Amino acid sequence: MLWQSTARTDKGKVRKRNEDAVLDLPERGLWVVADGMGGHQNGALASRLIIEEMLELPDQLSLDERLLGVRDCLYRVNRLLGHDITVTADRPDSIMGSTVVMLLAEGERAICVWAGDSRCYLWRSGRLFQLSRDHCLMQELMEEQQMSEEEAASHPSARALTRAVGANDELMLDVVDFTVYPGDTLLLCSDGLYQDLSRTAIGDALALDSTEHAVQRLFKEALEGPARDNISAVVVRP
């Protein structure tokens, strides 16, 4: 299966620097969005480390072997960010981490791996599906305390992450394995993109005739809004 994809990242209209990083390798069936956190240079370093490690992964392997490689890679980065780099930073309490969402593909099979609140969407037959589940307090409040989305969103720490690379000694990853069909379109994005766009706006963009046009539409609409955060997206199509 030949893949088409387009990636873009932007610092938005408020942040002084871009701490997001993206990887777009359709020839290898590998796409990544990493949203760094920690302020100053910390977030940018964290997201860049993830991308650099992914570039080192061998690609002449089966999809299952590549998944194992991805897990090992992210565990290694988690250790680096959680201890080796952080303890030598200027401030002992420095926070350095990153969300990550990635897509691995081979033939008609795809695997999404993530930690944090960067998302993977699937546009199929005129419907938008969110394949990933946010690792944040808001999601936990909805699931564990049966709060409505509006109630959970009103919590002062609603967007606080419960998982991220570098956030805890033990990194927990979620994985979804699925089949891709002709006509499908996939979107990987940071929260800076989806937080101010409706599901209808995202779906309308993914329904356009090319990955390039889809990304152009997504960024046009996102940047017409407040764009308070960095914005990153990768649109993928078989």
Backbone torsions as a table, in degrees:
resi	resn	phi	psi	omega
1	MET	NA	128.5	178.0
2	LEU	-92.0	128.5	-176.0
3	TRP	-102.4	143.7	172.6
4	GLN	-116.3	140.4	-179.8
5	SER	-156.2	156.2	177.0
6	THR	-140.5	135.7	-179.2
7	ALA	-127.2	150.8	176.9
8	ARG	-157.1	147.5	174.2
9	THR	-140.5	148.3	-174.5
10	ASP	-148.4	145.9	-178.1
11	LYS	-75.1	-10.1	-177.7
12	GLY	81.2	-165.4	-172.2
13	LYS	-105.6	-2.3	-176.4
14	VAL	-120.0	-46.6	-177.3
15	ARG	-67.0	145.8	-179.2
16	LYS	-81.3	-24.3	-179.6
17	ARG	-140.2	162.8	-179.5
18	ASN	-100.4	116.5	178.5
19	GLU	-100.8	5.2	173.9
20	ASP	-84.8	159.0	173.0
21	ALA	-147.1	146.2	-179.4
22	VAL	-130.6	155.9	175.4
23	LEU	-134.3	129.9	-174.8
24	ASP	-132.6	95.0	-177.3
25	LEU	-127.4	74.6	-178.1
26	PRO	-62.0	-30.6	-180.0
27	GLU	-66.8	-20.6	178.4
28	ARG	-108.2	0.5	-177.8
29	GLY	61.2	47.5	-176.4
30	LEU	-142.5	124.5	179.0
31	TRP	-139.9	140.5	-175.8
32	VAL	-142.8	141.7	166.0
33	VAL	-125.8	127.2	177.6
34	ALA	-125.9	130.0	-177.0
35	ASP	-114.5	102.4	-175.3
36	GLY	-72.9	153.1	178.2
37	MET	-140.1	154.3	178.3
38	GLY	131.3	-11.3	178.2
39	GLY	74.0	171.9	-178.2
40	HIS	50.8	-128.2	178.9
41	GLN	-95.4	-5.4	-172.2
42	ASN	-61.5	-48.4	-177.9
43	GLY	-63.5	-41.4	179.6
44	ALA	-64.0	-38.9	178.4
45	LEU	-65.6	-42.9	-178.2
46	ALA	-62.5	-48.2	-179.3
47	SER	-66.7	-37.8	179.9
48	ARG	-66.5	-36.7	177.9
49	LEU	-60.3	-41.5	178.8
50	ILE	-60.7	-47.1	-179.4
51	ILE	-62.8	-44.3	-179.4
52	GLU	-62.7	-39.8	178.1
53	GLU	-66.1	-39.0	179.3
54	MET	-64.5	-34.3	178.8
55	LEU	-64.6	-23.6	-178.8
56	GLU	-85.3	-8.0	-178.1
57	LEU	-67.4	133.8	175.0
58	PRO	-67.3	141.9	-176.9
59	ASP	-107.2	-7.3	179.4
60	GLN	-89.1	53.1	-178.8
61	LEU	-133.9	166.0	175.0
62	SER	-70.4	165.0	-179.4
63	LEU	-62.1	-40.3	179.4
64	ASP	-65.7	-38.3	177.1
65	GLU	-67.0	-37.5	177.3
66	ARG	-65.9	-36.6	177.2
67	LEU	-62.2	-43.3	177.0
68	LEU	-61.0	-40.0	178.1
69	GLY	-64.0	-39.9	177.8
70	VAL	-63.0	-45.7	179.0
71	ARG	-58.4	-49.1	-178.8
72	ASP	-60.2	-40.5	179.8
73	CYS	-60.7	-48.6	-177.9
74	LEU	-69.1	-34.9	175.1
75	TYR	-63.6	-39.7	179.7
76	ARG	-65.2	-45.0	178.1
77	VAL	-63.9	-37.8	179.0
78	ASN	-60.1	-42.7	178.3
79	ARG	-65.0	-42.4	179.4
80	LEU	-60.4	-49.4	-177.0
81	LEU	-71.1	-35.2	-175.8
82	GLY	-77.3	-24.0	-175.3
83	HIS	-138.8	-63.7	-169.1
84	ASP	-57.0	-41.8	-178.7
85	ILE	-87.3	-44.6	-173.2
86	THR	-61.8	-41.1	-176.2
87	VAL	-69.8	-17.0	178.4
88	THR	-100.4	4.1	-180.0
89	ALA	-71.5	167.5	-178.0
90	ASP	-60.5	-34.5	179.4
91	ARG	-114.7	130.5	-177.9
92	PRO	-65.1	-21.0	-179.3
93	ASP	-99.9	19.0	-178.4
94	SER	-60.5	138.4	175.3
95	ILE	-101.3	131.3	178.8
96	MET	-144.4	113.1	-178.6
97	GLY	-162.5	-177.8	-178.4
98	SER	-161.3	141.2	165.1
99	THR	-74.8	164.5	174.7
100	VAL	-151.8	138.7	168.5
101	VAL	-137.7	131.4	-177.3
102	MET	-140.1	157.6	179.7
103	LEU	-126.9	128.8	172.8
104	LEU	-113.3	137.7	-177.8
105	ALA	-142.1	146.2	175.3
106	GLU	-154.5	117.8	-176.6
107	GLY	63.3	-129.6	179.9
108	GLU	-93.5	2.7	-176.9
109	ARG	-103.8	138.6	177.7
110	ALA	-136.2	152.2	178.8
111	ILE	-132.5	128.4	175.1
112	CYS	-106.1	131.8	179.0
113	VAL	-125.5	135.6	180.0
114	TRP	-156.2	160.0	170.3
115	ALA	-147.7	124.9	-178.4
116	GLY	109.4	-158.1	-175.0
117	ASP	-112.9	12.8	166.4
118	SER	-71.8	147.0	-166.8
119	ARG	-119.9	159.5	169.4
120	CYS	-122.4	123.2	176.4
121	TYR	-112.6	151.2	173.4
122	LEU	-123.7	125.7	173.3
123	TRP	-102.4	116.1	-176.3
124	ARG	-141.9	126.5	175.2
125	SER	51.8	42.5	176.5
126	GLY	77.5	12.8	179.6
127	ARG	-127.6	145.1	179.9
128	LEU	-104.0	126.6	178.3
129	PHE	-119.2	136.5	172.2
130	GLN	-94.1	111.9	-176.8
131	LEU	-81.1	-31.6	179.8
132	SER	-90.7	161.5	177.5
133	ARG	-121.0	126.2	-176.9
134	ASP	-61.5	133.4	172.8
135	HIS	-96.1	79.5	-179.2
136	CYS	-148.3	166.0	-176.9
137	LEU	-61.4	-38.5	-179.1
138	MET	-57.3	-44.5	179.6
139	GLN	-64.1	-40.7	179.1
140	GLU	-64.9	-39.6	179.2
141	LEU	-63.4	-38.2	179.4
142	MET	-69.0	-39.6	-175.3
143	GLU	-82.0	-42.2	-172.1
144	GLU	-91.6	-31.2	-179.1
145	GLN	-111.5	8.1	175.4
146	GLN	56.5	32.5	176.5
147	MET	-75.3	151.5	171.4
148	SER	-72.2	163.9	178.6
149	GLU	-59.1	-39.8	-179.1
150	GLU	-66.8	-41.9	178.8
151	GLU	-64.2	-45.9	-178.9
152	ALA	-65.3	-38.3	-179.3
153	ALA	-65.0	-23.7	-178.6
154	SER	-79.8	-10.7	178.4
155	HIS	-64.8	136.9	-176.3
156	PRO	-62.1	-22.2	178.9
157	SER	-113.5	29.7	-173.8
158	ALA	-55.0	-39.4	-175.1
159	ARG	-91.1	5.5	178.3
160	ALA	-61.4	131.6	-177.6
161	LEU	-77.0	141.8	174.1
162	THR	-103.5	-13.5	174.7
163	ARG	-145.4	144.9	173.0
164	ALA	-170.5	156.9	176.2
165	VAL	-70.0	121.8	-179.2
166	GLY	96.5	-6.0	-174.7
167	ALA	-84.0	-29.4	-177.1
168	ASN	-138.7	161.4	179.0
169	ASP	-60.1	-39.4	-179.8
170	GLU	-108.3	122.9	178.8
171	LEU	-91.4	126.9	175.7
172	MET	-108.2	124.7	-179.5
173	LEU	-110.3	145.7	171.0
174	ASP	-105.3	147.1	-175.6
175	VAL	-136.2	135.1	172.5
176	VAL	-125.3	126.6	-179.6
177	ASP	-110.3	125.2	-174.8
178	PHE	-149.8	168.2	178.8
179	THR	-98.9	137.2	177.6
180	VAL	-102.3	135.6	-179.2
181	TYR	-116.7	155.3	175.3
182	PRO	-54.3	136.0	-178.0
183	GLY	96.5	-13.7	176.9
184	ASP	-70.4	150.6	170.8
185	THR	-135.0	135.0	-179.0
186	LEU	-116.3	145.2	179.1
187	LEU	-129.9	124.7	167.8
188	LEU	-105.3	134.9	-178.4
189	CYS	-155.7	155.6	173.3
190	SER	-83.7	165.8	-177.4
191	ASP	-65.8	-21.5	177.4
192	GLY	-61.9	-23.9	178.0
193	LEU	-83.2	-52.5	-169.9
194	TYR	-81.4	-18.2	-172.3
195	GLN	-66.3	-24.0	179.8
196	ASP	-116.1	11.9	177.7
197	LEU	-114.9	139.3	176.1
198	SER	-75.9	161.1	175.8
199	ARG	-61.5	-34.5	178.0
200	THR	-63.2	-42.8	179.8
201	ALA	-64.3	-40.8	178.4
202	ILE	-65.3	-46.2	179.7
203	GLY	-62.1	-42.1	179.3
204	ASP	-61.4	-37.7	178.7
205	ALA	-68.4	-43.2	-178.3
206	LEU	-70.0	-17.5	178.6
207	ALA	-82.1	-7.3	-178.8
208	LEU	-67.4	169.8	-166.8
209	ASP	-77.2	-10.3	179.9
210	SER	-149.8	158.3	177.6
211	THR	-63.8	-35.7	179.4
212	GLU	-63.4	-45.9	179.6
213	HIS	-65.8	-36.1	178.6
214	ALA	-62.0	-46.2	179.5
215	VAL	-65.2	-41.6	177.8
216	GLN	-58.1	-44.5	-179.0
217	ARG	-65.8	-45.1	-179.4
218	LEU	-58.5	-44.9	-177.6
219	PHE	-73.8	-35.0	177.2
220	LYS	-59.5	-46.4	-177.8
221	GLU	-71.9	-38.3	179.5
222	ALA	-65.3	-41.5	-178.0
223	LEU	-77.5	-14.4	172.8
224	GLU	-78.7	-16.3	176.8
225	GLY	-91.0	-163.4	-177.2
226	PRO	-67.5	-28.8	178.1
227	ALA	45.6	53.8	-175.5
228	ARG	-73.3	-17.7	-175.6
229	ASP	-123.6	169.3	171.9
230	ASN	-62.3	150.6	-175.3
231	ILE	-125.8	128.0	178.4
232	SER	-141.3	143.8	178.7
233	ALA	-154.6	146.1	169.8
234	VAL	-131.3	123.1	177.5
235	VAL	-107.4	129.6	-172.8
236	VAL	-126.9	137.8	-178.6
237	ARG	-144.4	136.0	177.7
238	PRO	-75.0	NA	NA
